[in-house]
Amino acid sequence: MFGGVNLIKQENKVLSTHKISAYQICLLRDFDKSDFKFEEIKHDFIHESVKKECKVYKIQNDIKIFQILNLYFLVIKSVDFEYDGDETLCNGQKEYPVKDIDRYFYGRRKSDKLNNIRPDKDFLYYVFVSRDNDLNDYQISMLLRGSKTLKFSSNNRYMAEDIHISFAEKGFLVVQNFQHNEFDDKIKRLILLFLIGLAYKTSASNFIDQIKDVVDVSNIEETDIKALEKIRDDFCFYNIKSFFLNPVKQEYHQSYKTWDFIAENYNVREIYNESKKQISELASLVRGKQDKKFEHKMITLGIFVTVIVAICSFLTGKYL
């Protein structure tokens, strides 16, 4: 059994506890960045064009704001909790049910620098970190989902000699298999990759939202085709600029592999492919309908001109 396992008493029974730290990630909308001086990240495992789009502002050591591809994420690190392996996280002063961990982070968000920041309450993810590798699947499921229903397979669990990562809908757990100096750096890289994945996913969805503002389904022929094609082109340029779906340099094997898990478990590729398909097909559809409408107008105009010419010729001949 690796890591120190403590004991706490709860309702007259003794439970083994595990040290767990957590990171809460939330999206910042309508964020005024003028009060913050962002710095470029120093990681080298991602492509340079992506790296240029990733910056960070440190409010405190455990509170940071990341700028990822023109989106802003607040990342807050917790204290070390004692996790009872079931439903409770305790920081020595208060206990927090796993399902209600946001109560802890709500208190952490109260600071002068964060007073005017409004996190998106519907966009909350968590990264849990454990230096104890004796958590079983039931305990991990309770931690990640708040129930015992999470089933693990090769699709949602990355297994390596130094770390194990278990993925769920709203975040993942990283477990250290043995003590080594690079573990903290691995956590930083994983969180950055997760943010990039969330940024890709959110950006693709935002392009679809832009489409909705341009296209009137009830009167599709009157759609501003230039505005629609600009969205399509912007989407293509965005993909090229950000190495979409492949931000990690291939020689960084573990990061390259864990990116595949992030992309799969958070539907990054699925949402990208669906967005690309919808934008491209809709632009072609509208362009085709408008071209047909224009062609029909030209045919109608041609018939009209032919009739007018015939009438004029007839009248001219009649009065000669």
N, C-alpha and C positions, 0 to 999 in steps of 0.2 A: 504494500500500500504506500503510494507516494504522497508527499505533502502531509502537513500536520492536520489531523482530524480531531476536532474538539468535541466536547459533550455538553449539551444543555438540557435542563429539565423543563418539561412542558406538560402540564396537566398530569403530574405525578408519573411521567414516564421519561426515560432517558433516550435521547435521539442523537445519532451521530450528525455532526454538522460539517459543512464544507465551506471553505473561503471562496467567495464569489465576488468579482467586481463587475460592474455593468456600465455600458455606454449607451446613453439615449441619443438618438439621431432624429432631428425633426427639420422639416423644410421651412424656410423663412420666405414668406411672400410679402410683396410691397416693402422690401427691405431697403432702407436708406443707407447706402454704403459710404457716404461722404464722411462719416465720423470714424471710419475705421481704415487703418493703413494695412493693406494686405501684403504679404510677402510670398514669394514663390516657394513652393515646396522643394525639398532637397533630394527626393527619391530619384533613383536612376533606373528603376526597373520598368518604367512605362515609357512609351514613345515620346520623343521630344515635343511633338505637336500637341499631344495630350497634356504633357507636363506644363506647357505654357498656359494652358487653360485651367490649371489647378493652383490655387493660392490659399493661404491660411492667415487668420488673425487670432493671436492668442490673448484672450481676456485674462485668464489665469492658466496655470499648468493643466488644470482639469476642465477648463471651459474654453472651447475654440469655435470659431466660425470659419467654415471652409467655403471658398468660392470654386465651384466645379462647373465648368462649361456654362458660365453665366447664371448658374443657380446657386443659392446660398443655403448652407446646412449648419445648424447649431449642433455641436457634439459636446455632451457633458459626461464626464466620468464620475462614477460613484465612489464612495468609500468602499472598503472591503466589507461585504456582508457575511454573516454566518447564515448559510442556507441549510435548513433542516431536512432537505431532500424531499420535501413534499409540497408545502404551500407557503412557507414563511421565509422572509429575508429579514434579518435583524442586524442593525448597525451598532448595537450596544446601548442605544438610547431608545429607539423605536423599532417596532416590528411592522413590516409591510407585506401584505399578501402578494404573492407573485403576480396575480392578475391585476393588482392595483399598484404596481411599482411606480406609476406616474406620479403618485402622491409624493414620493421622495424627490423626484426630479422637479416637480412643481416648486418646491421650496428652494431648490438649487438655482432656479432661473431668476430668482429675485435678487437683482443687483443693479447698481447705477447704470452700468453699461448695457443692461438688458431691459431696462424699464420700457423703452419705446419699441421693443422688438415683439412681434406677435407670431409665435410659432404656429404652424398649421396643426391643429389638434387632431386632424384626420390623417396626418402623415407622421406616424411615430414608429420607429424601428429600434431594436435593441441588439447590442452585441454583448454577450456574457463571456467572461473569462474565468477559468478555473485553473489553479495550479495543483489541484488534487485530481488524480486520474482514476478515482474509484467511484465515480458517479455511474449508476446504472441507467438503462434506457428509460425506465419509469421516471426516475428523478430528472433526467434531462427533458423528457416530455413535459413534466409538470413545470419545469423552469421556462421552457420556450413557448408552450402553448397554454399552460394553466390547467391542463387535463392530461390524462394518461393515454390519449388517443393517437399520438404521433408515432408513426411507424417508420423505422429507418431501413434504408437500403443503400446500394452503391450509388443511387442517384442523389441522395441528400446527406451522405456522410463521406467526408474525405478522411482517409486513414494514411498517416505517414509515421515514420519512426519517431519523430519529435513532437508532432501535434496531431490531434484529432479535431475535426470540425463537424458539428451537427447543424444542419440547416432546417429552418421552419419558415412559416409564412411571414412573420414579422421580425425575423432576425436569426442569429445563429450563436452557437456556443463554441468557444475554442478551449480545448483542454491541453495542458502541457503534460507530456508523458515523462519527461525528466528535466531536471534543472539545467538550463543553459543560458548563456549570456545574450543570445539573439532573440529570445522569446518576446521581449517587449517590442523590438523592432518588427517582428513578424506581425504583432497585433496592429501596429501602426500601418503596415502595408495592407493588411486585410481590411482595415477600416477605410483606407483610401480607395481600395478597389471596390468596396461596397458602395461608397459614395459615388464613384464613377458609374457603377451599374445603375444606381438610383437616378443619377442625372441623365444617363442615356434614356432610361425608361420614361422619366418625366418629360424630357425634351420631345421624344417621339409623340407622346400623348398631347403635348402642347401644340405640335404641328397639326394634329387632327382637330384640336379646338379652333385653331386659326381657320381651318377649312370650313368649319361650321359657321363661322362669322361671315364667310364670303359667299357660300353656296345657299341659295334658296331652293330647297327640294321641290317646293310646290310650283316653282317657275324657273326650272334649271336652265332654260335657254337664255334667260336674262342675266345669268351669272357673269361677273366681271372676270373674263377669262385671263386677262393679263395679271390680275391679282392672284388668281388661282395658280397660274404657271409660275409666278414669282415664289409662291410658297413651295411649290414642287422643286424649283431650282435651289432655293435656300436649304431645303431638306437634303438635297444631294451634296451641296457644298459643305454643309454641317457634317455629313458622314465622312467625307474625304478629310476634312480638317481635323476631326477628332478620332481618326482611326476606329470608327464605330465598329463594335463587336470584337475588336482585337487591340486593346490599349497596351498590352503587356509585351515586352520584348521576349522573344522565344527562349533566349538563353537563360532566363530566370525561371527555371523549371517549376518550382513549387508555386510561385505567384501565377505563372501561366496556367497551371493546372487548377488552382483554386478559383481563378477567374472563370473557368468553364462551369464550375459549380455555382458561382454567383449568377452568371448569365442564365443558366438553366433554371435554378430554383426561384428566381425572381422575374422570370418571363421576359428578360431583356431582349433576346433575339425574337421571341414570338411577337412582342409588341412592335418592335422595329419592322419586322417583315410585314405585319398587318398594316402598319402605318404607310410603309412604302407602297404596298399594293393599292391601298385605298386612294392615296394621293395621286399616284400615277394613272390608275384606271379612271378616276373621277375627272382628272384634267383631260384625258383622251376622250372621255364621254362628252364632256361639255364642249370641247373643241369640235368634235364630230357633229354634235347637234347644231352648233352655231354655223358650221360650214354648210351643213345640209340646208339650214334655214336661209343662209345667204345664197346658196345655189338655187333654192326654190324661188327666192326673191328675184334672182337674175333671170330665171326662166319666165316668171310672171311678167317681169319688166320687158323681156324680149318679145313675148307674145303681144303685150300691150303696144310696144313700139311698132311691131309688124302690122297690127291692126290699124294703128294711126296712119302709117305709111300707105297702107292699102286704101284707106278712106280718102286720104289726101290725093292719091293717084287717081282714084275714081272721080273725085270732085273736079280735079284739074282737067281730066279728059272730058267730063260732062260739059264744062263751060268753055272749051276751046272753040 
